[in-house]
Amino acid sequence: MIHQFTAENISTIGKVLGAEPKPLGKDVYRIEVKNEEENRKLALEIHLGLDVNGEEMNMVSVYAYNTFLQLHNCTAFVASDILQQVTFFGKSGDKTSGLIVEKAAGCSLYANVDEALLTGDFTQLPEDLMMCGIALSLTESMDDDFSF
């Protein structure tokens, strides 16, 4: 099941990131995030309901200095005022990918993370894997009947 984003959801993402979403046509929204203190900026584009071989999917793109990232099949997100970031999720089988966009104009990507890393004890993981487990542990906060 694809999770349909709404205009209200897009507004929530903009509020957390401290920027106003701008529609670019019917199903694309752009959010430009700036951090004047650290001279960083990025643009986040959310594409809703793209038709790919007769199947609908959402896609999130990030444009930053020397960086371009895309998360296909984006099916959920968590917008956190406390963390000042939005984490977008995509899942395929037992693999989860997450794209994190920060209000401070930073971004991180964790791709094809095995479910065992997210459900196990992250304190037992090597440091490099521990960060991933912590960052994507938000997937556990999704409703039990939520389906990717």
C-alpha positions in Angstrom: 0.0 0.0 0.0 1.3 3.4 -0.9 1.0 6.1 1.8 -0.6 9.2 0.2 0.9 12.5 1.4 -1.6 15.3 1.8 -1.2 19.1 1.5 -1.4 19.2 5.4 1.5 16.7 5.6 3.6 18.8 3.2 2.9 21.9 5.4 4.0 19.9 8.5 7.3 19.0 6.8 7.8 22.7 5.9 7.1 23.8 9.5 9.7 21.4 10.9 12.3 22.5 8.4 11.5 26.2 8.9 10.6 26.8 5.2 7.5 27.3 3.2 6.6 24.5 0.7 6.1 25.8 -2.9 4.0 23.8 -5.3 5.7 23.1 -8.7 2.8 22.0 -10.6 0.1 19.6 -9.4 2.0 16.9 -7.6 5.5 18.3 -6.8 6.4 20.5 -3.8 9.8 22.2 -3.3 11.1 23.2 0.1 14.3 25.3 0.2 16.1 25.0 3.5 18.8 27.6 4.5 21.3 27.7 7.3 22.8 31.2 7.1 25.1 30.6 10.1 27.0 27.7 8.4 26.4 28.9 4.9 24.5 25.8 3.9 21.4 25.3 1.9 19.5 22.5 0.2 16.3 22.0 -1.8 13.9 19.2 -1.0 11.5 18.1 -3.7 8.6 15.8 -2.9 7.0 14.1 -5.9 3.6 12.6 -5.2 1.9 9.7 -7.1 4.4 9.3 -9.9 3.2 6.7 -12.4 5.9 4.1 -12.9 4.7 1.2 -15.1 1.1 1.6 -13.9 2.1 1.8 -10.2 2.0 4.9 -8.1 5.0 5.9 -6.0 6.2 8.9 -4.1 9.8 10.2 -4.6 11.9 12.5 -2.5 14.9 14.4 -4.0 17.5 16.5 -2.2 19.7 19.0 -4.1 22.6 20.3 -2.1 26.1 21.6 -2.9 27.9 18.7 -4.8 25.1 16.3 -3.7 22.0 14.9 -5.3 20.0 12.2 -3.4 16.7 10.4 -4.3 14.5 8.1 -2.3 12.1 6.2 -4.4 9.0 4.4 -3.1 8.8 6.8 -0.2 5.9 5.5 1.8 6.1 7.2 5.2 7.8 10.0 7.1 8.3 11.3 10.6 8.6 15.0 11.1 10.2 15.8 14.5 10.1 19.3 16.0 12.4 18.0 18.8 15.0 16.7 16.5 14.4 19.5 13.9 14.4 17.0 11.1 12.2 15.0 8.8 13.0 11.3 8.1 11.5 9.8 4.9 11.2 6.0 4.7 11.0 3.5 1.9 10.8 -0.2 2.3 11.3 -3.2 0.0 11.0 -6.6 1.6 13.0 -6.6 4.8 15.2 -3.7 3.7 14.5 -0.1 4.8 16.0 3.1 3.4 15.8 6.4 5.1 16.5 10.0 3.9 16.9 12.5 6.7 16.6 16.2 6.1 17.6 18.6 8.9 16.4 22.1 9.6 20.1 23.1 9.7 20.3 22.2 5.9 22.0 18.8 6.5 21.0 15.5 5.1 21.8 11.8 5.6 20.9 8.7 3.6 20.8 5.2 4.9 20.0 2.7 2.2 19.0 -1.0 2.1 19.2 -1.5 5.9 18.3 -5.0 7.0 15.3 -5.1 9.4 17.4 -7.1 11.8 19.6 -4.1 12.4 16.5 -2.0 13.2 14.8 -4.4 15.6 17.9 -5.7 17.4 19.9 -4.2 20.2 21.8 -1.4 18.5 24.2 -1.1 21.4 25.7 -4.4 20.3 26.5 -3.1 16.8 29.7 -1.6 15.6 29.7 2.2 15.8 29.1 2.8 12.1 26.1 0.5 12.1 24.9 1.9 15.5 24.2 5.3 14.0 22.1 3.8 11.3 20.1 1.7 13.8 19.4 4.8 15.9 18.5 7.0 13.0 16.1 4.6 11.4 14.6 3.3 14.7 11.8 5.7 14.1 10.2 3.1 11.8 9.2 1.3 15.0 7.0 4.2 15.9 4.7 3.6 12.9 1.3 2.1 13.6 1.2 -1.7 13.8 -1.3 -1.9 10.9 0.7 0.6 8.8 1.8 -1.2 5.6 4.7 -0.1 3.5 
